[in-house]
Amino acid sequence: MAGEEVGPWIQGELEKLNQFTDAINRQETEPENTHHKFLLVLVETTVKLDELVRKIGKSLEDWKFYWEAWSGAWEQQAQKATQDVQRATDMLCAVKVTSSY
């Protein structure tokens, strides 16, 4: 069978299959890349926030109540975003398993 030419219809179907495979591969890596970027931004933002806290110093003590409220809200938003990304990743894994049958 090696060296035999395939018909034009089969060749066309193989081309479509390759295109679909490429699209699937891109969609599989997209959530992972997005999650990685999210973590990088989260770390960068946390570092900047810590630097600001050090610079502000004493005045932060005067506004501690407001800071704790804002910080708690920010943390909740970050946790929700992390959960959303994790849920999307889990759904992708489920689709991979389902589509492999």
N, C-alpha and C positions, 0 to 999 in steps of 0.2 A: 504494500500500500504506500510505502515511502516513495516519494517522487511523483506520485499520481496527482494530476490536477483535479481540483474540485469544480463543480459546476458554478456558473455565475450566481445562481440563486443561493446556493450554500455559502459561497464566498460573501455574499451580501448579508446573510444571516450571521455569519461569523463576525463580520465587521460590527453589526448591531450589538452582538453579544459583548464584544470588546469594549464598545462605547458604554454599555450599561455597567460593565464591570468597573470601568474607570470612574463612572459617576458614583457607584456604590462605595468604592474605595475613598473618594473625596468626602463623601458624607459620613463615612465611618471615622475619619480623622478630624473632622470639623469640631465635634463636641469636645474632643480631647484637647485640641489646640485652643479652643475658646476657654476651657477650664484652666489651662495653663496660663493664658493671658490674664484671666481674672485673678488668679493667685498672685501673679507678678504685680498687678495694680494694687491688690490688697496689701501686699507687703510694702510696696513703695509708699502708699498712702499712710500706713501705720508708722513707718519711719519718719515721714514728714510731720505727722501729728505729734510724735514723741519729741521731735526737735522743737516744734512750736511750744510744747508744754515746758520744756527746759528753758526756753527763752522768756516765756511769760513769767515764770517763777511765782513771786509773791502775789501778784494780782490774781492769779488763778485761785489761790486760797480764798480770796474775797468772793469769787464767783463759783465756788465749788459746787453748790447746789445745781446751778444751771449747767455746769460742765458735766456733772453726773447724769443729768437728764438727757443732754444731747448725746453723750457718749453711749448711754444705754440704747437710745434710739438708733444710733449709727450701728452699734453692734447687732441689734435685731435685724436691721436691713441687710447687713453683711451675712448674717446667718441664713436669712431667707434666700438671698441670692445664691449662697452656697448650696442650700437644699434644692433650689430650682435647677441648678447646674447638675447636681448629683441625680436628681429625678430624671432629667433629660438623658444623662449618660446611662442610667439603668434602663430606660425605655429603649435606647439604641441597642443595648446588649440583648434585650428581649426580642427586638426585631431581628437581630442577627441570628439568634437561636432559632426563631420561628422560620426565617427565610432559608435556613440551611437544610430544612427537611425536604 
